[in-house]
Amino acid sequence: MASPITPAIPSTASAHPTAKTVLLSIRNVAKTFGRNVVLRNVSLEIAEGEFLTILGESGSGKTTLLRVIAGFETATSGELWMGAERLDHQPPYRRRVNTVFQSYALFPHLTVEQNVAYGLRVAKRPASEITERVAEALDKVKMTAHAKAKPSKISGGQQQRVALARALINRPRLLLLDEPLSALDANLRRQMQVELKSLQREVGIAFVFVTHDQEEAMVMSDRIALLRSGELEQVAAPREIYSRPATAYAAQFIGHTNLLKGEVKDGVARCAMLAWPVSLPDGPALFSLRPEHVRLREDGANTESDHGATVHTQGRVLHRAFHGATELIRAECADGLVLVLRTASGGEGKNEFEIEFSPADAVPVRESAERN
């Protein structure tokens, strides 16, 4: 039986959108505050109509990058281009870019429709145009019935819709959203994720969404740009960044994983007492193995699968964490290696068992992203 071939280590995924017209080009943007380097030569392209999420932990530079795009911060170096137009030389009010902030920043003394109309009134648009565009914007976010209400009389989710309507009424080419769902409770947050994605598809403009929540990024995005200490770690579609993380950091930040450090020799990777065939050069290697790909081997099961030989070892339970329909089990293998596996919830189960996984599910990753 032919040995399964493990794919070569993925490169940091392209920061360029495919098959769509590029709307915004971020070219080697850096930002420092005194001696503190916040962004390090970030290059990224955003396509027309794309929902791109900038994901990262606190201090990674994601909000600073958003503010540079909006024009609220000036890049220390680098360029921003929207089509053939140099964007970073223009003040914020001249950019066809609008921002929805975490706080929503609604005027408490104005009604919903007055809040939405504010930008058009400042621009001194005709009254008839303002009335028509406000009605259209409120209808899009399903807030027509609350047009006469003050912000204090509507819910957090409704306030977020008003903030969106106020941003969209100016017909921007790009909408920036700085963690706009973080103030909502968990159930409303999940509901608004679906609604926000649906709204983005309806209006058809590009959204750049900032969050530290990897689950939120996975649910909503066409692509995810993962920032680490001011540098892009990986840019890829959610499914790709999860199933083929480029680095150990990406593998650990996006979901749970087992990082297996081993050595490759003559086409075989060895980690503790585990061994499996790979197509990698000889030398040290690092692999990401997702918990759902580690299985409990049923009693009497053949170690051969339809996809080739499995890797298997004995394990005993160290800890079980209940997650509703599934549970995460930390298991110590016979050689001291600890693996985390995800199984369907079904009572306590056995404390000792045989564990197996497919060699193809052990994805080679780099220790860190390649830096320019």
C-alpha positions as a Markdown table, in Angstrom:
| # | Residue | x | y | z |
|---|---|---|---|---|
| 1 | Met | 0.0 | 0.0 | 0.0 |
| 2 | Ala | 1.4 | 3.4 | -0.9 |
| 3 | Ser | 2.4 | 5.7 | 1.9 |
| 4 | Pro | 0.4 | 8.9 | 2.3 |
| 5 | Ile | 2.4 | 11.9 | 1.3 |
| 6 | Thr | 2.5 | 14.8 | 3.7 |
| 7 | Pro | 2.4 | 18.1 | 1.9 |
| 8 | Ala | 5.4 | 20.5 | 1.9 |
| 9 | Ile | 5.5 | 23.2 | 4.6 |
| 10 | Pro | 3.1 | 25.9 | 3.5 |
| 11 | Ser | 4.4 | 29.4 | 3.0 |
| 12 | Thr | 2.9 | 32.4 | 4.6 |
| 13 | Ala | -0.3 | 32.7 | 2.5 |
| 14 | Ser | -0.5 | 35.4 | -0.1 |
| 15 | Ala | -1.5 | 38.8 | 1.1 |
| 16 | His | -3.0 | 39.3 | -2.4 |
| 17 | Pro | -6.7 | 38.7 | -3.1 |
| 18 | Thr | -7.4 | 36.5 | -6.1 |
| 19 | Ala | -9.9 | 36.8 | -9.0 |
| 20 | Lys | -11.2 | 40.2 | -7.8 |
| 21 | Thr | -10.2 | 43.8 | -8.5 |
| 22 | Val | -7.9 | 45.2 | -5.8 |
| 23 | Leu | -9.6 | 48.1 | -3.9 |
| 24 | Leu | -6.9 | 49.0 | -1.3 |
| 25 | Ser | -3.2 | 48.4 | -1.5 |
| 26 | Ile | -1.2 | 48.7 | 1.7 |
| 27 | Arg | 2.5 | 48.9 | 0.8 |
| 28 | Asn | 5.2 | 48.4 | 3.4 |
| 29 | Val | 3.4 | 50.4 | 6.1 |
| 30 | Ala | 5.3 | 50.9 | 9.3 |
| 31 | Lys | 4.2 | 52.9 | 12.4 |
| 32 | Thr | 6.3 | 53.8 | 15.5 |
| 33 | Phe | 5.4 | 55.7 | 18.6 |
| 34 | Gly | 8.7 | 57.0 | 19.9 |
| 35 | Arg | 10.8 | 53.9 | 20.3 |
| 36 | Asn | 7.8 | 51.6 | 20.2 |
| 37 | Val | 7.4 | 49.8 | 16.8 |
| 38 | Val | 3.7 | 49.0 | 16.4 |
| 39 | Leu | 3.6 | 48.1 | 12.7 |
| 40 | Arg | 6.5 | 46.6 | 10.7 |
| 41 | Asn | 6.4 | 46.9 | 7.0 |
| 42 | Val | 2.9 | 45.5 | 6.5 |
| 43 | Ser | 1.8 | 44.9 | 2.9 |
| 44 | Leu | -1.7 | 43.7 | 2.2 |
| 45 | Glu | -4.2 | 44.0 | -0.7 |
| 46 | Ile | -8.0 | 44.2 | -0.1 |
| 47 | Ala | -10.4 | 43.3 | -2.9 |
| 48 | Glu | -13.6 | 45.0 | -4.0 |
| 49 | Gly | -16.5 | 43.5 | -2.0 |
| 50 | Glu | -14.2 | 41.5 | 0.3 |
| 51 | Phe | -14.8 | 40.8 | 4.0 |
| 52 | Leu | -11.3 | 40.8 | 5.5 |
| 53 | Thr | -10.7 | 40.4 | 9.2 |
| 54 | Ile | -7.5 | 41.7 | 10.9 |
| 55 | Leu | -7.1 | 39.2 | 13.7 |
| 56 | Gly | -4.6 | 39.5 | 16.5 |
| 57 | Glu | -4.0 | 39.6 | 20.3 |
| 58 | Ser | -3.9 | 42.8 | 22.3 |
| 59 | Gly | -0.9 | 44.9 | 21.2 |
| 60 | Ser | -0.5 | 43.2 | 17.8 |
| 61 | Gly | -1.1 | 46.5 | 15.9 |
| 62 | Lys | -4.5 | 45.7 | 14.4 |
| 63 | Thr | -6.3 | 48.8 | 15.6 |
| 64 | Thr | -3.3 | 51.0 | 14.7 |
| 65 | Leu | -3.4 | 49.6 | 11.1 |
| 66 | Leu | -7.2 | 50.3 | 10.9 |
| 67 | Arg | -6.5 | 53.9 | 12.1 |
| 68 | Val | -3.8 | 54.4 | 9.5 |
| 69 | Ile | -6.2 | 53.2 | 6.8 |
| 70 | Ala | -8.9 | 55.6 | 8.1 |
| 71 | Gly | -6.4 | 58.5 | 8.3 |
| 72 | Phe | -6.6 | 58.9 | 12.1 |
| 73 | Glu | -3.0 | 58.0 | 12.4 |
| 74 | Thr | -0.1 | 58.8 | 10.0 |
| 75 | Ala | 2.2 | 56.0 | 8.9 |
| 76 | Thr | 5.8 | 56.4 | 9.7 |
| 77 | Ser | 6.6 | 55.0 | 6.3 |
| 78 | Gly | 4.9 | 53.2 | 3.5 |
| 79 | Glu | 2.0 | 54.0 | 1.2 |
| 80 | Leu | -1.7 | 53.4 | 0.9 |
| 81 | Trp | -3.4 | 53.3 | -2.6 |
| 82 | Met | -7.0 | 53.1 | -3.5 |
| 83 | Gly | -6.9 | 52.2 | -7.2 |
| 84 | Ala | -4.7 | 54.8 | -8.8 |
| 85 | Glu | -5.2 | 57.3 | -6.0 |
| 86 | Arg | -2.6 | 57.8 | -3.2 |
| 87 | Leu | -4.7 | 57.6 | 0.0 |
| 88 | Asp | -2.2 | 58.4 | 2.8 |
| 89 | His | -1.7 | 62.0 | 1.5 |
| 90 | Gln | -5.4 | 62.7 | 2.0 |
| 91 | Pro | -7.1 | 63.8 | 5.2 |
| 92 | Pro | -9.8 | 61.4 | 6.7 |
| 93 | Tyr | -12.8 | 63.3 | 5.4 |
| 94 | Arg | -11.6 | 63.1 | 1.8 |
| 95 | Arg | -11.1 | 59.3 | 1.9 |
| 96 | Arg | -14.0 | 57.1 | 0.7 |
| 97 | Val | -13.6 | 55.2 | 3.9 |
| 98 | Asn | -15.9 | 55.2 | 7.0 |
| 99 | Thr | -15.3 | 53.7 | 10.4 |
| 100 | Val | -17.7 | 52.0 | 12.9 |
| 101 | Phe | -16.1 | 52.2 | 16.4 |
| 102 | Gln | -16.4 | 49.9 | 19.3 |
| 103 | Ser | -18.3 | 52.5 | 21.3 |
| 104 | Tyr | -20.7 | 53.4 | 18.4 |
| 105 | Ala | -20.4 | 57.1 | 19.3 |
| 106 | Leu | -24.0 | 58.0 | 18.7 |
| 107 | Phe | -25.2 | 61.4 | 19.7 |
| 108 | Pro | -27.5 | 60.8 | 22.7 |
| 109 | His | -29.6 | 64.0 | 22.1 |
| 110 | Leu | -30.4 | 63.1 | 18.5 |
| 111 | Thr | -33.0 | 60.5 | 17.3 |
| 112 | Val | -32.0 | 57.5 | 15.3 |
| 113 | Glu | -32.8 | 59.1 | 12.0 |
| 114 | Gln | -31.0 | 62.3 | 13.0 |
| 115 | Asn | -27.9 | 60.4 | 14.0 |
| 116 | Val | -27.9 | 58.6 | 10.6 |
| 117 | Ala | -28.5 | 61.9 | 8.7 |
| 118 | Tyr | -25.7 | 63.8 | 10.6 |
| 119 | Gly | -23.0 | 63.3 | 8.0 |
| 120 | Leu | -25.2 | 64.4 | 5.1 |
| 121 | Arg | -26.3 | 67.5 | 7.0 |
| 122 | Val | -22.7 | 68.5 | 7.6 |
| 123 | Ala | -22.1 | 68.0 | 3.9 |
| 124 | Lys | -25.1 | 70.2 | 3.3 |
| 125 | Arg | -26.9 | 67.8 | 1.0 |
| 126 | Pro | -30.4 | 68.7 | -0.2 |
| 127 | Ala | -33.2 | 67.9 | 2.4 |
| 128 | Ser | -35.0 | 65.6 | -0.1 |
| 129 | Glu | -31.8 | 63.6 | -0.7 |
| 130 | Ile | -31.2 | 63.3 | 3.0 |
| 131 | Thr | -34.7 | 62.0 | 3.7 |
| 132 | Glu | -34.5 | 59.5 | 0.9 |
| 133 | Arg | -31.0 | 58.2 | 1.9 |
| 134 | Val | -31.8 | 58.0 | 5.6 |
| 135 | Ala | -34.9 | 55.9 | 4.8 |
| 136 | Glu | -32.9 | 53.6 | 2.6 |
| 137 | Ala | -30.1 | 53.2 | 5.2 |
| 138 | Leu | -32.5 | 52.5 | 8.1 |
| 139 | Asp | -34.3 | 49.9 | 5.9 |
| 140 | Lys | -31.1 | 48.1 | 5.1 |
| 141 | Val | -30.3 | 47.7 | 8.8 |
| 142 | Lys | -33.9 | 47.0 | 9.8 |
| 143 | Met | -34.3 | 50.1 | 12.0 |
| 144 | Thr | -37.1 | 51.9 | 10.2 |
| 145 | Ala | -39.5 | 51.3 | 13.1 |
| 146 | His | -37.1 | 53.0 | 15.6 |
| 147 | Ala | -36.4 | 56.1 | 13.5 |
| 148 | Lys | -37.8 | 58.5 | 16.1 |
| 149 | Ala | -36.2 | 56.8 | 19.1 |
| 150 | Lys | -33.2 | 58.2 | 21.1 |
| 151 | Pro | -30.2 | 55.9 | 21.4 |
| 152 | Ser | -30.9 | 55.4 | 25.2 |
| 153 | Lys | -34.2 | 53.8 | 24.3 |
| 154 | Ile | -32.9 | 51.1 | 22.0 |
| 155 | Ser | -30.8 | 47.9 | 22.7 |
| 156 | Gly | -27.0 | 47.5 | 22.2 |
| 157 | Gly | -27.6 | 45.5 | 19.0 |
| 158 | Gln | -29.9 | 48.2 | 17.7 |
| 159 | Gln | -27.4 | 50.9 | 18.5 |
| 160 | Gln | -24.9 | 48.9 | 16.5 |
| 161 | Arg | -27.2 | 48.8 | 13.5 |
| 162 | Val | -27.7 | 52.6 | 13.7 |
| 163 | Ala | -23.9 | 53.1 | 13.7 |
| 164 | Leu | -23.7 | 50.9 | 10.6 |
| 165 | Ala | -26.4 | 52.9 | 8.9 |
| 166 | Arg | -24.7 | 56.2 | 9.7 |
| 167 | Ala | -21.4 | 54.8 | 8.2 |
| 168 | Leu | -23.1 | 53.4 | 5.1 |
| 169 | Ile | -25.2 | 56.4 | 4.3 |
| 170 | Asn | -22.1 | 58.2 | 3.0 |
| 171 | Arg | -21.6 | 55.4 | 0.4 |
| 172 | Pro | -18.0 | 54.6 | 1.3 |
| 173 | Arg | -16.0 | 52.2 | -0.9 |
| 174 | Leu | -14.5 | 50.7 | 2.3 |
| 175 | Leu | -16.0 | 50.2 | 5.7 |
| 176 | Leu | -13.7 | 49.8 | 8.7 |
| 177 | Leu | -15.1 | 48.1 | 11.9 |
| 178 | Asp | -13.1 | 48.2 | 15.1 |
| 179 | Glu | -14.3 | 45.4 | 17.3 |
| 180 | Pro | -18.0 | 46.6 | 17.0 |
| 181 | Leu | -19.4 | 43.4 | 18.5 |
| 182 | Ser | -17.3 | 43.3 | 21.7 |
| 183 | Ala | -19.8 | 45.1 | 23.9 |
| 184 | Leu | -22.6 | 42.7 | 23.1 |
| 185 | Asp | -23.6 | 39.6 | 25.1 |
| 186 | Ala | -22.7 | 36.2 | 23.6 |
| 187 | Asn | -26.0 | 35.3 | 22.1 |
| 188 | Leu | -26.6 | 38.7 | 20.5 |
| 189 | Arg | -23.0 | 38.7 | 19.3 |
| 190 | Arg | -23.5 | 35.5 | 17.4 |
| 191 | Gln | -26.7 | 36.8 | 15.9 |
| 192 | Met | -25.0 | 40.1 | 14.8 |
| 193 | Gln | -22.2 | 38.1 | 13.2 |
| 194 | Val | -24.7 | 36.5 | 10.8 |
| 195 | Glu | -26.5 | 39.8 | 10.2 |
| 196 | Leu | -23.4 | 41.8 | 9.6 |
| 197 | Lys | -22.1 | 39.3 | 7.1 |
| 198 | Ser | -25.5 | 39.3 | 5.4 |
| 199 | Leu | -25.5 | 43.1 | 5.3 |
| 200 | Gln | -22.0 | 43.2 | 3.8 |
| 201 | Arg | -23.1 | 40.9 | 1.0 |
| 202 | Glu | -26.2 | 43.0 | 0.4 |
| 203 | Val | -24.4 | 46.4 | 0.2 |
| 204 | Gly | -21.5 | 44.9 | -1.8 |
| 205 | Ile | -18.7 | 47.0 | -0.4 |
| 206 | Ala | -15.5 | 45.8 | 1.2 |
| 207 | Phe | -15.4 | 45.5 | 5.0 |
| 208 | Val | -12.2 | 45.4 | 7.1 |
| 209 | Phe | -13.1 | 44.0 | 10.5 |
| 210 | Val | -10.8 | 44.1 | 13.5 |
| 211 | Thr | -11.2 | 41.5 | 16.3 |
| 212 | His | -9.1 | 39.4 | 18.8 |
| 213 | Asp | -11.8 | 36.7 | 18.7 |
| 214 | Gln | -10.6 | 33.9 | 16.4 |
| 215 | Glu | -14.0 | 32.2 | 16.3 |
| 216 | Glu | -15.6 | 35.5 | 15.1 |
| 217 | Ala | -13.0 | 35.8 | 12.4 |
| 218 | Met | -13.6 | 32.2 | 11.2 |
| 219 | Val | -17.3 | 32.7 | 11.0 |
| 220 | Met | -17.4 | 36.0 | 9.1 |
| 221 | Ser | -14.4 | 36.4 | 6.9 |
| 222 | Asp | -13.5 | 35.8 | 3.3 |
| 223 | Arg | -9.9 | 36.1 | 4.4 |
| 224 | Ile | -8.1 | 36.5 | 7.7 |
| 225 | Ala | -4.9 | 38.6 | 8.1 |
| 226 | Leu | -3.3 | 37.4 | 11.3 |
| 227 | Leu | -1.1 | 40.0 | 12.9 |
| 228 | Arg | 1.6 | 39.2 | 15.5 |
| 229 | Ser | 3.7 | 42.0 | 17.0 |
| 230 | Gly | 3.0 | 44.3 | 14.1 |
| 231 | Glu | 3.8 | 41.8 | 11.4 |
| 232 | Leu | 1.6 | 39.6 | 9.2 |
| 233 | Glu | 2.0 | 36.0 | 10.3 |
| 234 | Gln | -0.4 | 34.6 | 7.7 |
| 235 | Val | -3.1 | 35.8 | 5.3 |
| 236 | Ala | -5.5 | 33.2 | 4.1 |
| 237 | Ala | -9.1 | 32.0 | 3.9 |
| 238 | Pro | -10.5 | 30.7 | 7.2 |
| 239 | Arg | -10.6 | 27.1 | 6.1 |
| 240 | Glu | -7.0 | 27.3 | 4.8 |
| 241 | Ile | -5.5 | 29.1 | 7.8 |
| 242 | Tyr | -7.1 | 26.5 | 10.0 |
| 243 | Ser | -6.3 | 23.3 | 8.1 |
| 244 | Arg | -2.9 | 24.5 | 6.7 |
| 245 | Pro | -1.4 | 27.0 | 9.2 |
| 246 | Ala | 1.9 | 28.4 | 8.1 |
| 247 | Thr | 3.5 | 28.7 | 11.5 |
| 248 | Ala | 3.3 | 27.3 | 15.0 |
| 249 | Tyr | 1.8 | 30.7 | 16.2 |
| 250 | Ala | -1.0 | 30.5 | 13.6 |
| 251 | Ala | -1.8 | 26.9 | 14.5 |
| 252 | Gln | -2.1 | 27.8 | 18.2 |
| 253 | Phe | -3.9 | 31.1 | 17.8 |
| 254 | Ile | -6.6 | 29.7 | 15.4 |
| 255 | Gly | -8.2 | 26.9 | 17.4 |
| 256 | His | -6.6 | 24.2 | 19.4 |
| 257 | Thr | -3.7 | 22.1 | 18.2 |
| 258 | Asn | -0.9 | 19.7 | 19.2 |
| 259 | Leu | 2.5 | 20.8 | 18.2 |
| 260 | Leu | 4.8 | 17.9 | 17.6 |
| 261 | Lys | 8.5 | 18.5 | 17.5 |
| 262 | Gly | 10.4 | 15.8 | 15.7 |
| 263 | Glu | 13.2 | 14.8 | 13.4 |
| 264 | Val | 13.0 | 13.8 | 9.7 |
| 265 | Lys | 15.3 | 11.2 | 8.4 |
| 266 | Asp | 15.1 | 9.2 | 5.1 |
| 267 | Gly | 11.4 | 10.2 | 4.6 |
| 268 | Val | 10.2 | 9.3 | 8.0 |
| 269 | Ala | 9.3 | 11.8 | 10.8 |
| 270 | Arg | 9.8 | 10.7 | 14.4 |
| 271 | Cys | 8.4 | 12.4 | 17.4 |
| 272 | Ala | 9.1 | 10.5 | 20.7 |
| 273 | Met | 7.9 | 7.0 | 19.8 |
| 274 | Leu | 5.7 | 8.1 | 17.0 |
| 275 | Ala | 6.8 | 7.7 | 13.4 |
| 276 | Trp | 5.1 | 8.4 | 10.0 |
| 277 | Pro | 6.1 | 8.9 | 6.3 |
| 278 | Val | 6.7 | 12.4 | 5.0 |
| 279 | Ser | 8.1 | 14.2 | 1.9 |
| 280 | Leu | 10.4 | 16.6 | 3.8 |
| 281 | Pro | 14.1 | 17.0 | 3.8 |
| 282 | Asp | 16.1 | 15.5 | 6.7 |
| 283 | Gly | 16.4 | 17.6 | 9.8 |
| 284 | Pro | 14.3 | 19.1 | 12.6 |
| 285 | Ala | 10.6 | 19.4 | 11.9 |
| 286 | Leu | 7.5 | 20.8 | 13.6 |
| 287 | Phe | 3.9 | 19.5 | 13.0 |
| 288 | Ser | 0.4 | 20.8 | 13.8 |
| 289 | Leu | -2.1 | 18.1 | 14.7 |
| 290 | Arg | -5.6 | 19.3 | 15.4 |
| 291 | Pro | -7.4 | 17.5 | 18.3 |
| 292 | Glu | -10.3 | 16.4 | 16.1 |
| 293 | His | -7.9 | 14.4 | 14.0 |
| 294 | Val | -6.7 | 12.4 | 16.9 |
| 295 | Arg | -9.1 | 9.5 | 17.4 |
| 296 | Leu | -9.8 | 6.8 | 20.0 |
| 297 | Arg | -9.1 | 3.5 | 18.3 |
| 298 | Glu | -12.0 | 1.1 | 18.7 |
| 299 | Asp | -11.3 | -2.3 | 20.2 |
| 300 | Gly | -10.3 | -4.8 | 17.5 |
| 301 | Ala | -10.1 | -2.2 | 14.8 |
| 302 | Asn | -7.5 | -2.7 | 12.0 |
| 303 | Thr | -4.6 | -0.3 | 12.1 |
| 304 | Glu | -4.9 | 0.0 | 8.3 |
| 305 | Ser | -7.3 | 2.6 | 7.0 |
| 306 | Asp | -8.6 | 3.4 | 3.5 |
| 307 | His | -5.9 | 6.2 | 3.4 |
| 308 | Gly | -3.0 | 4.1 | 4.5 |
| 309 | Ala | -1.3 | 3.2 | 7.8 |
| 310 | Thr | -2.3 | 5.2 | 10.8 |
| 311 | Val | 0.0 | 6.3 | 13.6 |
| 312 | His | -1.1 | 4.8 | 16.9 |
| 313 | Thr | 0.0 | 4.7 | 20.6 |
| 314 | Gln | -1.4 | 3.9 | 24.0 |
| 315 | Gly | -2.7 | 6.8 | 26.1 |
| 316 | Arg | -4.3 | 7.5 | 29.5 |
| 317 | Val | -6.6 | 10.4 | 30.5 |
| 318 | Leu | -5.0 | 13.3 | 32.4 |
| 319 | His | -8.0 | 15.7 | 32.1 |
| 320 | Arg | -11.4 | 15.9 | 30.4 |
| 321 | Ala | -13.0 | 19.3 | 29.5 |
| 322 | Phe | -16.7 | 19.2 | 28.7 |
| 323 | His | -17.7 | 21.4 | 25.7 |
| 324 | Gly | -21.3 | 20.4 | 25.2 |
| 325 | Ala | -21.5 | 18.1 | 22.2 |
| 326 | Thr | -17.8 | 17.5 | 22.4 |
| 327 | Glu | -15.1 | 17.2 | 25.0 |
| 328 | Leu | -11.3 | 17.8 | 25.0 |
| 329 | Ile | -9.2 | 15.1 | 26.5 |
| 330 | Arg | -5.6 | 15.5 | 27.5 |
| 331 | Ala | -4.0 | 12.1 | 27.2 |
| 332 | Glu | -0.5 | 11.0 | 28.2 |
| 333 | Cys | 1.1 | 8.5 | 25.8 |
| 334 | Ala | 3.2 | 5.6 | 26.9 |
| 335 | Asp | 6.4 | 7.6 | 26.1 |
| 336 | Gly | 5.3 | 10.7 | 28.1 |
| 337 | Leu | 4.1 | 12.7 | 25.1 |
| 338 | Val | 0.8 | 14.5 | 25.9 |
| 339 | Leu | -1.8 | 14.8 | 23.1 |
| 340 | Val | -5.1 | 16.6 | 23.2 |
| 341 | Leu | -8.0 | 15.0 | 21.3 |
| 342 | Arg | -11.6 | 16.1 | 20.7 |
| 343 | Thr | -14.3 | 13.4 | 20.9 |
| 344 | Ala | -18.1 | 13.3 | 21.1 |
| 345 | Ser | -19.4 | 13.7 | 24.6 |
| 346 | Gly | -20.6 | 10.4 | 26.0 |
| 347 | Gly | -20.0 | 10.1 | 29.7 |
| 348 | Glu | -16.7 | 9.5 | 31.4 |
| 349 | Gly | -15.6 | 6.6 | 29.2 |
| 350 | Lys | -12.4 | 4.6 | 29.7 |
| 351 | Asn | -9.3 | 6.1 | 31.3 |
| 352 | Glu | -6.9 | 4.1 | 29.1 |
| 353 | Phe | -7.2 | 3.6 | 25.4 |
| 354 | Glu | -5.3 | 3.4 | 22.1 |
| 355 | Ile | -4.9 | 6.7 | 20.1 |
| 356 | Glu | -4.5 | 7.0 | 16.4 |
| 357 | Phe | -4.2 | 9.6 | 13.7 |
| 358 | Ser | -3.5 | 9.8 | 9.9 |
| 359 | Pro | -0.1 | 11.0 | 8.8 |
| 360 | Ala | -1.7 | 13.4 | 6.4 |
| 361 | Asp | -3.3 | 15.2 | 9.3 |
| 362 | Ala | 0.1 | 16.1 | 10.9 |
| 363 | Val | 0.7 | 19.4 | 9.0 |
| 364 | Pro | 4.3 | 20.7 | 8.9 |
| 365 | Val | 4.6 | 24.3 | 10.1 |
| 366 | Arg | 7.5 | 26.7 | 10.6 |
| 367 | Glu | 8.5 | 28.0 | 14.0 |
| 368 | Ser | 7.7 | 31.6 | 12.8 |
| 369 | Ala | 6.8 | 33.5 | 9.7 |
| 370 | Glu | 9.4 | 34.4 | 7.1 |
| 371 | Arg | 10.3 | 38.1 | 7.6 |
| 372 | Asn | 11.6 | 40.5 | 5.0 |
